[in-house]
């Protein structure tokens, strides 16, 4: 390898680090510009596919596609990455960490858990000064814990990440921590604290003009108000978000729930139909079940629909949803079929025990 090639490679490493930073802070414009610059430089270089530089670039390209939510491209890149062998610890860490994010986005929570476990072991082997990696790891783990209905663990991880981001002075990521802490507080029914977290984070993302994150916070405010049955406020926030087509399958669910509570069954049914279409487009099995169960419990119960959903939630270890829906079924059958009601109460009880048993990432 010539001296010129070595020199080009050396100048590429700082660009890759800068690219990863812009990906992390969700600066789509700068991340796109850096990708173009890096790609232009790579075209003038000959880099073997087994080299550390190529592996690092491919991993960051994978992470970039996850930022853009281009899951098909990300899946193809993952196949390429898995044919390569990461010899350095930091590359192995990024592989497992990014794959955990990928699996979480696909709602494969059990696989995401396994990948986070492996990533954490490798993270502990990285130099202490890599605080940015530790901060992002705990931030993403906090999001994972929220998704599997473990609010106390989500709060703990988000708080740890926020402290590390404070050192970095990265406001947009601190806003993300406020978001997760707010969601965890909603689950714990600490509504005043949740609202405080959401508005603190919203102020930060408005300052940075990140419209997607603004929609995230408005969505979560809608969720907060829906949980408190403050339905006009919930519908106002959620309708604005739905117009922007932000997470439309999730927003359709919350809007339908709010309209059911308001007594507007016809529009709620329309929203469920729209939500199911969005689930198909977004490959969201989880929200398909939520929407079908939302409709079912407000019309005629279908045990096949219920059992299919419970099997899905069990596979993904989403025990809180099993508890919630089994309790609803038990109450539904309480007056008409005591034996069946007891059966679903037992399922709910077993799920609650699973929630208690479920511990932190080892």
N, C-alpha and C positions, 0 to 999 in steps of 0.2 A: 504494500500500500504506500502511495506516495505521500510526501510531506504536505502537499496541497490538500489531499483528501482528508488527512488528519486534522489540518487546520480548519477545514470546513465543518468537520464533525464537532470540533471543540466549540465553534461559534454557534452550533445548532442547539447544544445543551441548554444555554440560558433562554433561548427562544421557547424550547419545550417547557421549561419551568414557568415562564411567563404565560404560556398558553394554558397550562393547567391552572394557574392562579385565576385567569379570566373565566375559565370554565367554572371553577368553584364559586366565584362571586356572581355568576350568571350574567356576565357582560357579553351578550350575544354578539354585539357589533365588534368589539375588540377581539373576542375569541375567533370570530370568523375571519377577521383580517390577519390574525397571527397564523391561523391554519393555512390561508392562502400563501403567506410568505414562507412558511415552513415547507409546504408542498412544492413551491417554486424552487427552493434550494435543494430539496431532495431529488428533483429531476436532474440536477447537474452532478449528482453524487452516485457512487456505486457502493451500496451497503448490503452486505450479506444478510439474509433473512435470519440468521442465527445470532446476529450481533445484538448487544444490549441496546444500542441506539434504536434499531428497528423495532425491537420488542417494546421499548418505552413509547415510541411514537404510536405504535398500533394500539397499545393500551389506552393512550390518551385520546386517540381517534374514537375508540369504543366509548370512552367516558363522554366525549363531545356529542356523539350520536344519542347517548342517553339524555344529555341536557336538552337536545332538540326533540326528544321523544320519537326518534326515528327507529322504532323497535326492529323493523325488518333489516335495516342496514346494520344495526347493533348486533343482531343475531348472526349475521354473516361474518362480521368481524370477530365475534366470539369463537366461531368455528375456526377461523384462521389462527387466533391466539392459542387455542387449545392444541394446535399442531406444533407450536413452538415450545421450547423448553426454557423456562425462566431459571437462570442459575443464581442471580442475585436476590437477596432477601427482599429488597424494596420492590422488585418486579413481581415477586410472588405475592407480596402484600397487596399491591395494586390489583393484581389479577383477582384474588379472592374478594377484595373489598368492592371493586367495580362489579363483579359478578353478583355479589349480595344486593347491590343497588338494582341491578338488572332483574334479578329474581323477585325483588320486592315490587318493582314496577309491574311485573307480570302477575302479581298477587300469589306467587309461589312462596308462601311465608315459611314453610318448613325448610325448604332448600335455602332460602335467604338466611335463616338462622344458622344453618350449618356453615355457610360461607362467612358470615360474621364471626363465628367461632374461630375458624381457621385464620381469618385476617387478624383477629386480636392477638393470637399467639405470635404472629409475625411482626405486628406493630410493636410489641414489647421488645423486639430485638433491634428495632431501628434506633438511631441516636436520639438522645433526649431532646436535642435542639429542634427535632422535627415536630414542633408544637402544632403546626398547621395541619399535619396529618392526623394527629391525635384529636384535634378539635373537630375536624370533619368526620372522623370515625364516630365519635360520641354523638355528634349531631345526627348522623344517619341512623345510628343505633336507636337514638331517641325516637325518631320517626317510625322505626320498625316496632318498638315497644308500644307506641300508640296504636299502630295498625292491628296489633294482636291483643289490644285491650288490657295493657299492663300500665296504667297511668302513673303509678308511683315510680316504676322503673324508668318510664319516659321522662318524668320530671327530674329524676336524679341524673340521667344522661344528658338531658338538655341543659341543665344547670352547669354541669361540668364543662360541656362544650361552650356555653356562653362565657364562662370564666376564661377559657383559653382564647376565645375570639376577642375578648376584652383586651387581652395582651396584644393580639394582632391588630386591633382597631379596625375590624372588618364589619362595618355596620350592617350590610345586607345579610350577612350570615347570623349576626346577633338577632336580627329581625326574625329569621327562621327559627331560632331558639325560642323567641317570645311566642311564636305561632304554636310550636309544639307544647310549650308549657301551658298556653291558654287552652289547648285541646285537652290536655291531661286534666286541667282544673274543671273543665266541663264534665268529664267523665266522673270526677270526684264530687260533682255538684257544688263546687266552690265557684259559683257564678260570678261574683263580684271580682275575684282575683282573675278569672278567665277574661272578663271584659277588659280589665286593666292590661293584661298581657297583650291582648289583641290590638288595643288602641296604641300601645307603645310600639308594637311592631309595625302597625299601619303607618304611623308617623314616619318611621324610617324608610319604608318602601316608597311612600309618596315622594319623599325627598329625593330618592334615587330614580324616580319615574319608571319603576318596573311595573307595568300594567298587569302582567300575569300574577305577580305577588300581591298587588292590590286586590285583584279578584279573589285570590286565595283567602286573604283576610276578610273580605266582605262575605265570602262563602261561609267562613267559620263564625262570623258574627251572626249570620242567618241561622247556622246550626245552634249557636248559643241561645238565641232568642226563641227558636223552635222548641228547644229543650225546656224552656221556662214558660211555654205557651204564650209568649208575647208575639202572637201570630202576625199582626199587621207589620211589625218591625221585621220579623223573619222573612216574610214574603217580599217586602220591599228590597232587602239586601239580596235575597236569592234570585229575584226576578232580574235585577240588574246584572248579576253574574251570568244568569242563563242567556241573556241577550248577547253576551260576549262569548257564548259557547265554551265557557271554562268548565272543564270536567263535567260535561253535560249529563252523563249517566248518573253521577252523584248528585248534581244539582236537581235533576228531574225527580230523583227519589225524595229529597228533602222538601222540595216544593209540593210534590204530591201528598206527602205526609201532612204538611201544613194546611193544604186545601181540604184534605179529609177532615182535619180537626175543625176547620171553619165551616164544614157542612157542604162544601162545594164538591160533591162526589163526581159529577160529570167532568169537570176540568181535571180533577185528580186522576181519573181513569185515562184521560187524554195524555197527561204527563207520564203516566206509567208506560203507555204504548210508545211514546217518544223515547223514554228512558231505555226501554228494551232494544229499540233500534240502535241507540247509542252504545249500549252494551255489546251488541253484535259487532259494531264498527270498531270498538275499542278492545274487543276480546276480554271483556270483564265478566267472568263467571260469578264473581262474588256479588256484584250489584244486580246481576240478572236474578239471583236468588232473593236478594233483598226486595226487589221490585215485585216479584211474583208473590212473595209472602205478604207484602204490604197489601196487595189486592186481595189475596186469599182470606186474610183475617178480617176483611171488611165485606166479604160476600159469603161464600160457602167454603168450608175447609176441605182441602184435598190432601189426604194422607200421602199420596204419591209425591206431590209437590213438596210437602213438608219433609218427608224422609229423604228425598233427593238433596234438599238443601242441608239438612242436618249431616248427611254423609259428606257433603262437600266441606262444611265447616269443620267436621272432625278431621278430615284429611289434612286441612290446613291448620289444625290446632287452634281454631278460633272459638275457644270455649265460651266466651262471653255471649256470642251470638247464639250458641246452642242453648245456653241457660235462658236467654231472653225469649227465644221462639218456643222452646219447650214449655216454659212457664205460661206463655200465651195460650198454647194448645191445651195445657192442663186446666186453665181457667175456662176455656171454651167448652171443654167436656164435663166440667164439674157438676152440672145439674142433670145432664143427660146420660152420661156414661162414666160412672165413678171409677170403674176398673181402668179404663183408658186414661182418665184424668190422673190417677195414681201413677200409671206408667210414665206419663210425661213429666210429672213432678219428680220421679226418680231420675229421669234423664237430666232434668235441670239441676238436681242436687249433685249428681255425679260431675256435671260440667263445672259447677261451682267449686267442687273439691279440686278439680284440675287447675282452675284459676289460682287457687291458694297454693297448690304444689309447685306451680310453674315458677322456676327461679330465674336468676340472671344468667346472662351468657357466661359460660365457664371459660 
